[in-house]
């Protein structure tokens, strides 16, 4: 991260979340399976929550106030393991390639967000800000793990 203060981290985070939201709005159309469509829909909701929070945090910080507490996290429950794909054993290879590509792009975006928030936590001088960025990094790590699980479940 080029800038190291919490306000700059929120700006970058907002842009990452906006990009993720746009991608997750389109991603279900690239999914070959209902499980993948469901994952993208859930990730869209989580990223919209992050955007709302980061926007509020940015406004607070820009106004010279200290960091807000982060209310999120309780709704982030683990998805059940993807297991076997029972939808259709004969999904065509082109559809599966599109799904793998969409999942791979999602994985990279989630890793980038996780890394940004982890770095912001390390650099934050404010204990509340540090805690908030650590929590956001943990949530993005959870997203990484969910996408990785789904990617492993896509038939070869």
Backbone as a chain_set.jsonl record, in Angstrom:
{"seq": "XXXXXXXXXXXXXXXXXXXXXXXXXXXXXXXXXXXXXXXXXXXXXXXXXXXXXXXXXXXXXXXXXXXXXXXXXXXXXXXXXXXXXXXXXXXXXXXXXXXXXXXXXXXXXXXXXXXXXXXXXXXXXXXXXXXXXXXXXXXXXXXXXXXXXXXXXXXX", "coords": {"N": [[0.864, -1.171, 0.0], [0.628, 2.166, -0.875], [0.001, 4.592, 0.528], [-0.166, 5.148, 4.068], [-1.97, 5.766, 6.091], [-5.07, 5.522, 7.974], [-7.253, 6.771, 6.721], [-6.472, 6.863, 4.028], [-6.291, 4.116, 3.605], [-8.971, 3.412, 3.871], [-10.03, 4.662, 1.613], [-8.774, 3.246, -0.494], [-9.718, 0.699, 0.128], [-12.481, 1.094, -0.269], [-12.551, 1.443, -3.052], [-11.633, -1.106, -3.855], [-13.731, -2.689, -2.844], [-15.901, -1.688, -4.329], [-15.142, -2.483, -6.895], [-15.172, -5.266, -6.518], [-17.899, -5.645, -5.971], [-19.094, -4.947, -8.436], [-18.0, -6.989, -10.002], [-19.073, -9.273, -8.729], [-21.748, -8.906, -9.219], [-21.926, -9.581, -11.887], [-20.797, -12.101, -11.975], [-22.468, -14.424, -11.318], [-23.592, -15.084, -13.776], [-21.529, -16.324, -15.061], [-21.248, -18.661, -13.778], [-21.448, -22.175, -13.675], [-22.734, -23.831, -11.98], [-25.247, -24.164, -9.425], [-24.329, -23.951, -6.814], [-22.04, -22.383, -7.062], [-23.154, -20.025, -8.081], [-24.679, -19.313, -5.836], [-22.609, -18.843, -3.975], [-21.354, -16.579, -5.145], [-23.47, -14.756, -4.936], [-23.743, -14.552, -2.152], [-21.206, -13.543, -1.503], [-21.371, -11.083, -2.793], [-23.273, -9.772, -1.171], [-21.798, -9.614, 1.236], [-19.64, -7.983, 0.436], [-21.0, -5.659, -0.226], [-21.837, -4.922, 2.306], [-19.332, -4.419, 3.484], [-18.565, -2.204, 1.904], [-20.509, -0.282, 2.63], [-19.841, 0.037, 5.343], [-17.096, 0.857, 5.186], [-17.402, 3.242, 3.79], [-18.81, 4.794, 5.668], [-16.896, 4.816, 7.71], [-14.817, 6.149, 6.378], [-16.008, 8.704, 6.058], [-16.235, 9.438, 8.758], [-13.516, 9.505, 9.538], [-12.526, 11.432, 7.738], [-13.831, 13.631, 8.683], [-12.419, 14.164, 10.923], [-12.93, 12.652, 13.131], [-12.587, 9.864, 15.415], [-12.046, 6.344, 14.735], [-14.877, 4.372, 13.914], [-16.57, 1.696, 15.586], [-16.521, -1.682, 14.361], [-19.294, -3.26, 13.146], [-19.724, -5.643, 11.824], [-19.335, -9.155, 10.89], [-20.639, -11.089, 12.555], [-22.541, -12.237, 10.933], [-21.133, -13.741, 9.189], [-21.032, -16.774, 8.535], [-19.642, -19.988, 8.154], [-19.823, -21.526, 4.995], [-21.314, -24.641, 4.119], [-19.156, -27.429, 3.392], [-18.328, -27.736, -0.053], [-18.358, -30.283, -1.293], [-19.355, -33.052, -3.358], [-20.355, -32.36, -6.701], [-23.561, -32.426, -7.297], [-25.296, -31.565, -9.165], [-25.167, -31.807, -12.04], [-23.62, -34.253, -13.678], [-22.652, -34.073, -16.209], [-21.911, -31.489, -17.055], [-20.944, -29.092, -19.464], [-17.625, -28.626, -20.755], [-16.878, -26.042, -21.509], [-18.599, -24.391, -19.991], [-17.747, -25.08, -17.441], [-15.105, -24.156, -17.587], [-15.562, -21.383, -17.752], [-16.709, -20.997, -15.231], [-14.55, -21.754, -13.564], [-12.729, -19.736, -14.292], [-14.085, -17.419, -13.42], [-14.176, -17.919, -10.679], [-11.428, -17.998, -10.13], [-10.71, -15.336, -10.691], [-12.226, -14.092, -8.694], [-10.967, -15.133, -6.447], [-8.403, -13.955, -6.603], [-9.111, -11.246, -6.286], [-10.201, -11.262, -3.693], [-7.957, -12.019, -2.212], [-6.33, -9.797, -2.658], [-7.798, -7.774, -1.351], [-7.758, -8.811, 1.264], [-4.99, -8.662, 1.789], [-4.575, -5.878, 1.635], [-6.134, -4.926, 3.818], [-4.877, -6.264, 5.919], [-2.32, -5.135, 5.812], [-3.002, -2.473, 6.323], [-3.889, -2.763, 8.95], [-1.509, -3.428, 10.227], [-0.1, -1.059, 9.888], [-1.651, 0.851, 11.118], [-1.964, 3.33, 13.56], [-3.842, 3.848, 15.38], [-5.563, 2.174, 17.902], [-8.256, 1.271, 17.686], [-8.717, 1.513, 14.946], [-6.767, -0.268, 14.031], [-7.806, -2.679, 15.026], [-10.231, -2.798, 13.603], [-9.326, -2.99, 10.921], [-7.928, -5.391, 11.112], [-10.044, -7.128, 11.6], [-11.528, -6.847, 9.225], [-9.63, -7.899, 7.463], [-9.602, -10.543, 8.366], [-12.205, -11.306, 7.64], [-12.007, -11.103, 4.872], [-10.13, -13.091, 4.471], [-11.679, -15.289, 5.17], [-13.435, -15.182, 2.993], [-11.605, -15.772, 0.932], [-10.984, -18.434, 1.604], [-13.509, -19.656, 1.247], [-13.917, -19.291, -1.514], [-11.735, -20.724, -2.494], [-12.44, -23.326, -1.621], [-14.754, -23.743, -3.152], [-13.675, -23.6, -5.704], [-12.019, -25.861, -5.692], [-13.999, -27.761, -5.781], [-15.038, -27.708, -8.316], [-15.586, -29.698, -11.086], [-12.957, -31.389, -12.875]], "CA": [[0.0, 0.0, 0.0], [1.459, 3.36, -0.984], [-0.283, 5.435, 1.67], [-0.17, 4.308, 5.253], [-2.896, 6.132, 7.164], [-6.368, 4.849, 7.932], [-8.115, 7.416, 5.737], [-6.064, 6.363, 2.715], [-6.655, 2.699, 3.536], [-10.413, 3.309, 3.606], [-10.242, 5.032, 0.198], [-8.373, 2.107, -1.326], [-10.679, -0.364, 0.423], [-13.741, 1.425, -0.945], [-12.39, 1.129, -4.481], [-11.589, -2.568, -3.985], [-15.075, -3.221, -2.61], [-16.726, -1.325, -5.496], [-14.741, -3.374, -7.988], [-15.67, -6.606, -6.189], [-19.358, -5.628, -6.12], [-19.41, -5.019, -9.867], [-17.646, -8.332, -10.484], [-20.007, -10.253, -8.175], [-23.039, -8.735, -9.88], [-21.828, -10.263, -13.178], [-20.239, -13.449, -11.816], [-23.403, -15.556, -11.403], [-23.783, -15.443, -15.181], [-20.391, -17.151, -15.472], [-21.255, -19.877, -12.969], [-22.096, -23.334, -14.278], [-23.44, -24.579, -10.945], [-26.027, -23.382, -8.466], [-23.49, -23.695, -5.636], [-21.165, -21.256, -7.384], [-24.023, -18.837, -8.139], [-25.002, -18.969, -4.454], [-21.414, -18.261, -3.371], [-21.186, -15.214, -5.656], [-24.546, -13.94, -4.37], [-23.394, -14.292, -0.757], [-20.043, -12.649, -1.479], [-21.871, -9.758, -3.156], [-23.878, -9.179, 0.024], [-20.733, -9.287, 2.185], [-18.865, -6.843, -0.061], [-21.845, -4.472, -0.079], [-21.75, -4.554, 3.726], [-18.017, -3.804, 3.677], [-18.575, -0.889, 1.274], [-21.284, 0.63, 3.494], [-19.066, 0.332, 6.535], [-15.903, 1.639, 4.845], [-17.845, 4.596, 3.436], [-19.082, 5.486, 6.941], [-15.608, 5.002, 8.375], [-14.117, 7.205, 5.651], [-16.616, 9.979, 6.414], [-15.854, 9.733, 10.138], [-12.102, 9.875, 9.571], [-12.354, 12.686, 6.995], [-14.359, 14.676, 9.552], [-11.536, 14.32, 12.064], [-13.353, 11.836, 14.268], [-11.86, 8.596, 15.528], [-12.655, 5.212, 14.041], [-16.092, 3.719, 14.389], [-16.4, 0.257, 15.801], [-16.995, -2.446, 13.211], [-20.386, -4.116, 13.596], [-19.851, -6.84, 10.994], [-18.68, -10.381, 11.303], [-21.524, -12.089, 13.113], [-23.306, -12.898, 9.89], [-20.224, -14.525, 8.358], [-20.97, -18.171, 8.951], [-19.033, -20.841, 7.128], [-20.667, -22.307, 4.102], [-20.995, -26.059, 4.223], [-18.185, -27.822, 2.374], [-19.005, -27.935, -1.33], [-18.568, -31.705, -1.574], [-19.521, -33.463, -4.746], [-21.296, -31.577, -7.482], [-24.661, -33.334, -7.602], [-26.225, -30.926, -10.084], [-25.159, -32.41, -13.362], [-22.295, -34.806, -13.913], [-22.219, -33.86, -17.589], [-21.781, -30.076, -17.408], [-19.958, -29.018, -20.545], [-16.298, -28.119, -20.391], [-16.851, -24.586, -21.683], [-19.264, -23.801, -18.819], [-16.854, -25.271, -16.295], [-13.958, -23.238, -17.757], [-16.028, -20.041, -17.364], [-16.855, -20.988, -13.773], [-13.201, -21.724, -12.975], [-12.144, -18.405, -14.526], [-14.76, -16.47, -12.529], [-13.707, -18.214, -9.32], [-10.02, -17.591, -10.048], [-10.71, -13.871, -10.587], [-12.738, -13.764, -7.363], [-9.915, -15.491, -5.489], [-7.366, -12.913, -6.643], [-9.666, -10.013, -5.71], [-10.321, -11.448, -2.25], [-6.591, -11.989, -1.658], [-5.866, -8.408, -2.704], [-8.48, -7.059, -0.264], [-7.203, -9.332, 2.529], [-3.643, -8.107, 1.96], [-4.696, -4.443, 1.914], [-6.608, -4.711, 5.187], [-3.831, -6.741, 6.838], [-1.272, -4.119, 5.835], [-3.547, -1.303, 7.023], [-3.888, -3.085, 10.382], [-0.12, -3.347, 10.691], [0.366, 0.328, 9.852], [-2.54, 1.734, 11.864], [-1.465, 3.775, 14.86], [-5.018, 3.918, 16.241], [-5.939, 0.811, 18.294], [-9.561, 0.893, 17.139], [-8.513, 1.317, 13.509], [-6.023, -1.521, 13.881], [-8.759, -3.763, 15.271], [-11.177, -2.823, 12.488], [-8.659, -3.526, 9.73], [-7.664, -6.814, 11.372], [-11.306, -7.854, 11.432], [-11.825, -6.875, 7.786], [-8.689, -8.848, 6.864], [-10.095, -11.887, 8.707], [-13.378, -11.59, 6.816], [-11.539, -11.355, 3.506], [-9.516, -14.421, 4.503], [-12.801, -16.227, 5.115], [-13.885, -15.192, 1.596], [-10.583, -16.517, 0.182], [-11.155, -19.861, 1.887], [-14.753, -20.107, 0.617], [-13.705, -19.373, -2.966], [-10.833, -21.861, -2.727], [-13.225, -24.556, -1.463], [-15.646, -23.877, -4.314], [-12.811, -23.879, -6.86], [-11.625, -27.276, -5.613], [-15.165, -28.616, -6.046], [-15.4, -27.682, -9.74], [-15.033, -30.9, -11.737], [-11.899, -31.164, -13.888]], "C": [[0.907, 1.23, 0.0], [1.248, 4.271, 0.222], [-0.428, 4.552, 2.911], [-1.162, 4.731, 6.325], [-4.269, 5.505, 6.937], [-7.3, 5.464, 6.893], [-7.773, 6.925, 4.331], [-6.435, 4.891, 2.546], [-8.152, 2.546, 3.264], [-10.716, 3.666, 2.159], [-9.921, 3.861, -0.726], [-9.341, 0.945, -1.123], [-12.013, -0.142, -0.261], [-13.653, 1.077, -2.428], [-12.34, -0.376, -4.719], [-12.975, -3.171, -3.825], [-15.997, -2.889, -3.775], [-16.42, -2.239, -6.677], [-15.28, -4.785, -7.745], [-17.184, -6.683, -6.381], [-19.743, -5.74, -7.584], [-19.115, -6.406, -10.421], [-18.655, -9.369, -9.99], [-21.421, -10.08, -8.711], [-23.071, -9.509, -11.204], [-21.484, -11.744, -13.036], [-21.26, -14.581, -11.873], [-23.682, -16.005, -12.832], [-22.668, -16.314, -15.736], [-20.368, -18.495, -14.758], [-22.021, -20.987, -13.684], [-22.961, -24.077, -13.27], [-24.19, -23.644, -10.003], [-25.198, -23.041, -7.227], [-22.572, -22.496, -5.875], [-21.979, -19.965, -7.469], [-24.369, -18.368, -6.729], [-23.807, -18.31, -3.764], [-21.231, -16.817, -3.834], [-22.254, -14.277, -5.092], [-24.236, -13.583, -2.914], [-22.193, -13.348, -0.654], [-20.445, -11.227, -1.852], [-22.461, -9.065, -1.932], [-22.816, -8.771, 1.044], [-19.962, -8.056, 1.728], [-19.685, -5.557, -0.017], [-21.838, -3.982, 1.37], [-20.412, -3.861, 4.009], [-17.994, -2.394, 3.089], [-19.344, 0.117, 2.129], [-20.463, 1.028, 4.724], [-17.863, 1.212, 6.217], [-16.269, 3.069, 4.456], [-18.142, 5.408, 4.691], [-17.79, 5.786, 7.684], [-14.824, 6.125, 7.711], [-14.674, 8.579, 6.03], [-16.252, 10.401, 7.831], [-14.403, 10.228, 10.208], [-11.856, 11.208, 8.868], [-12.851, 13.873, 7.817], [-13.538, 14.876, 10.813], [-11.94, 13.512, 13.286], [-12.555, 10.535, 14.281], [-12.661, 7.487, 14.861], [-13.932, 4.736, 14.724], [-15.762, 2.286, 14.753], [-16.974, -0.469, 14.585], [-18.065, -3.425, 13.657], [-20.459, -5.466, 12.889], [-19.252, -8.071, 11.622], [-19.606, -11.444, 11.81], [-22.28, -12.876, 12.061], [-22.433, -13.743, 8.971], [-20.103, -15.938, 8.92], [-20.376, -18.975, 7.81], [-20.083, -21.521, 6.283], [-20.356, -23.775, 4.326], [-19.987, -26.436, 3.148], [-18.895, -28.154, 1.074], [-19.265, -29.395, -1.67], [-18.684, -31.999, -3.048], [-20.552, -32.582, -5.421], [-22.409, -32.503, -7.949], [-25.602, -32.764, -8.657], [-26.315, -31.615, -11.427], [-23.77, -32.935, -13.651], [-21.778, -34.531, -15.327], [-22.245, -32.386, -17.998], [-20.714, -29.955, -18.482], [-18.692, -28.288, -20.106], [-16.22, -26.601, -20.517], [-17.482, -23.885, -20.472], [-18.375, -23.922, -17.586], [-15.622, -24.377, -16.381], [-14.354, -21.825, -17.344], [-16.165, -19.942, -15.846], [-15.493, -20.935, -13.096], [-12.564, -20.347, -13.118], [-12.765, -17.365, -13.59], [-14.307, -16.675, -11.084], [-12.253, -17.787, -9.13], [-9.909, -16.074, -9.92], [-11.192, -13.432, -9.208], [-11.675, -14.032, -6.301], [-8.836, -14.414, -5.444], [-7.864, -11.613, -6.012], [-9.77, -10.112, -4.191], [-8.95, -11.416, -1.573], [-6.059, -10.559, -1.603], [-6.492, -7.591, -1.572], [-7.939, -7.499, 1.091], [-5.838, -8.702, 2.799], [-3.682, -6.617, 2.288], [-5.098, -4.217, 3.368], [-5.582, -5.193, 6.213], [-2.713, -5.715, 6.94], [-1.756, -2.87, 6.572], [-3.572, -1.543, 8.529], [-2.491, -2.947, 10.968], [0.333, -1.898, 10.818], [-0.471, 1.275, 10.699], [-1.955, 2.052, 13.235], [-2.612, 3.844, 15.885], [-5.457, 2.497, 16.601], [-7.288, 0.352, 17.733], [-9.441, 0.634, 15.645], [-7.796, 0.015, 13.228], [-6.963, -2.713, 14.015], [-9.743, -3.912, 14.108], [-10.528, -3.453, 11.257], [-8.294, -4.998, 9.91], [-8.921, -7.648, 11.132], [-11.682, -7.945, 9.948], [-10.901, -7.859, 7.068], [-9.124, -10.281, 7.135], [-11.308, -12.261, 7.857], [-12.973, -11.873, 5.373], [-10.836, -12.707, 3.426], [-10.596, -15.493, 4.443], [-13.33, -16.327, 3.685], [-12.908, -15.981, 0.727], [-10.799, -18.017, 0.362], [-12.414, -20.421, 1.225], [-14.584, -20.264, -0.888], [-12.779, -20.539, -3.289], [-11.576, -23.191, -2.626], [-14.1, -24.797, -2.683], [-14.829, -24.23, -5.559], [-12.361, -25.329, -6.869], [-12.775, -28.216, -5.972], [-15.588, -28.626, -7.519], [-14.767, -28.897, -10.41], [-13.972, -30.547, -12.775], [-12.343, -31.663, -15.243]], "O": [[1.846, 1.314, 0.791], [2.214, 4.678, 0.868], [-0.767, 3.372, 2.817], [-1.2, 4.109, 7.387], [-4.578, 5.023, 5.847], [-8.062, 4.743, 6.249], [-8.662, 6.612, 3.54], [-6.846, 4.472, 1.464], [-8.56, 1.656, 2.517], [-11.572, 3.037, 1.538], [-10.696, 3.531, -1.623], [-9.737, 0.285, -2.084], [-12.613, -1.085, -0.778], [-14.575, 0.486, -2.989], [-12.935, -0.873, -5.675], [-13.357, -4.064, -4.582], [-16.802, -3.73, -4.175], [-17.325, -2.707, -7.368], [-15.788, -5.424, -8.667], [-17.694, -7.677, -6.897], [-20.616, -6.532, -7.941], [-19.888, -6.938, -11.218], [-19.052, -10.252, -10.75], [-22.215, -11.02, -8.662], [-24.115, -10.03, -11.597], [-21.846, -12.549, -13.893], [-20.948, -15.631, -12.435], [-23.975, -17.177, -13.071], [-22.84, -16.968, -16.764], [-19.565, -19.367, -15.09], [-23.104, -20.763, -14.225], [-23.825, -24.866, -13.654], [-23.812, -22.488, -9.815], [-25.351, -21.961, -6.656], [-22.359, -21.688, -4.972], [-21.54, -18.924, -6.979], [-24.357, -17.169, -6.451], [-23.974, -17.324, -3.046], [-20.983, -15.929, -3.019], [-21.962, -13.118, -4.802], [-24.442, -12.445, -2.493], [-22.175, -12.455, 0.193], [-19.919, -10.268, -1.289], [-22.176, -7.893, -1.687], [-22.917, -7.705, 1.651], [-19.661, -7.178, 2.537], [-19.133, -4.479, 0.205], [-21.834, -2.778, 1.627], [-20.37, -2.838, 4.692], [-17.455, -1.479, 3.712], [-18.884, 1.241, 2.331], [-20.4, 2.201, 5.094], [-17.629, 2.208, 6.901], [-15.527, 4.003, 4.76], [-17.77, 6.579, 4.775], [-17.611, 6.879, 8.221], [-14.232, 6.96, 8.395], [-13.912, 9.509, 6.293], [-15.99, 11.577, 8.085], [-14.106, 11.234, 10.853], [-11.067, 12.024, 9.344], [-12.353, 14.989, 7.668], [-13.911, 15.667, 11.679], [-11.357, 13.669, 14.358], [-11.932, 10.16, 13.288], [-13.813, 7.681, 14.473], [-14.035, 4.709, 15.951], [-14.774, 1.73, 14.273], [-17.816, 0.075, 13.869], [-17.792, -4.323, 14.455], [-21.197, -6.347, 13.329], [-18.732, -8.036, 12.737], [-19.387, -12.622, 11.524], [-22.621, -14.04, 12.269], [-22.947, -14.397, 8.064], [-19.186, -16.246, 9.682], [-20.591, -18.666, 6.638], [-21.091, -22.021, 6.782], [-19.23, -24.115, 4.69], [-19.969, -25.814, 2.086], [-19.952, -28.784, 1.089], [-20.288, -29.714, -2.275], [-18.161, -31.262, -3.883], [-21.502, -32.117, -4.791], [-22.224, -33.277, -8.889], [-26.596, -33.399, -9.01], [-27.4, -31.961, -11.894], [-22.838, -32.155, -13.849], [-20.597, -34.735, -15.607], [-22.561, -32.062, -19.143], [-19.691, -30.637, -18.421], [-18.71, -27.449, -19.205], [-15.56, -25.948, -19.71], [-16.946, -22.89, -19.987], [-18.263, -22.988, -16.791], [-15.142, -23.889, -15.357], [-13.589, -21.138, -16.668], [-15.787, -18.936, -15.245], [-15.296, -20.161, -12.159], [-11.937, -19.847, -12.184], [-12.056, -16.527, -13.032], [-14.083, -15.708, -10.356], [-11.893, -17.267, -8.074], [-9.106, -15.576, -9.13], [-10.634, -12.506, -8.619], [-11.508, -13.247, -5.368], [-8.406, -14.009, -4.364], [-7.122, -10.952, -5.285], [-9.461, -9.154, -3.483], [-8.801, -10.851, -0.489], [-5.421, -10.16, -0.629], [-5.807, -6.81, -0.911], [-7.689, -6.669, 1.965], [-5.565, -8.261, 3.916], [-2.911, -6.145, 3.124], [-4.482, -3.414, 4.069], [-5.44, -4.582, 7.272], [-2.211, -5.451, 8.033], [-1.011, -2.278, 7.353], [-3.304, -0.626, 9.305], [-2.313, -2.418, 12.065], [1.063, -1.549, 11.746], [-0.04, 2.395, 10.971], [-1.513, 1.165, 13.966], [-2.378, 3.892, 17.093], [-5.701, 1.69, 15.704], [-7.447, -0.808, 17.353], [-9.99, -0.34, 15.131], [-8.158, -0.722, 12.31], [-6.919, -3.643, 13.21], [-10.047, -5.027, 13.685], [-11.105, -4.339, 10.627], [-8.347, -5.768, 8.951], [-8.866, -8.726, 10.542], [-12.106, -9.0, 9.476], [-11.337, -8.573, 6.165], [-9.034, -11.139, 6.257], [-11.426, -13.4, 7.406], [-13.521, -12.768, 4.729], [-10.939, -13.395, 2.41], [-10.442, -16.494, 3.743], [-13.64, -17.421, 3.212], [-13.328, -16.77, -0.12], [-10.796, -18.775, -0.609], [-12.393, -21.535, 0.701], [-15.047, -21.244, -1.472], [-13.013, -21.265, -4.256], [-11.369, -24.083, -3.449], [-14.18, -25.916, -3.189], [-15.244, -25.059, -6.368], [-12.321, -25.962, -7.923], [-12.544, -29.34, -6.417], [-16.402, -29.455, -7.924], [-13.557, -29.103, -10.315], [-14.078, -29.535, -13.468], [-11.594, -31.561, -16.214]]}, "num_chains": 1, "name": "protein.A"}
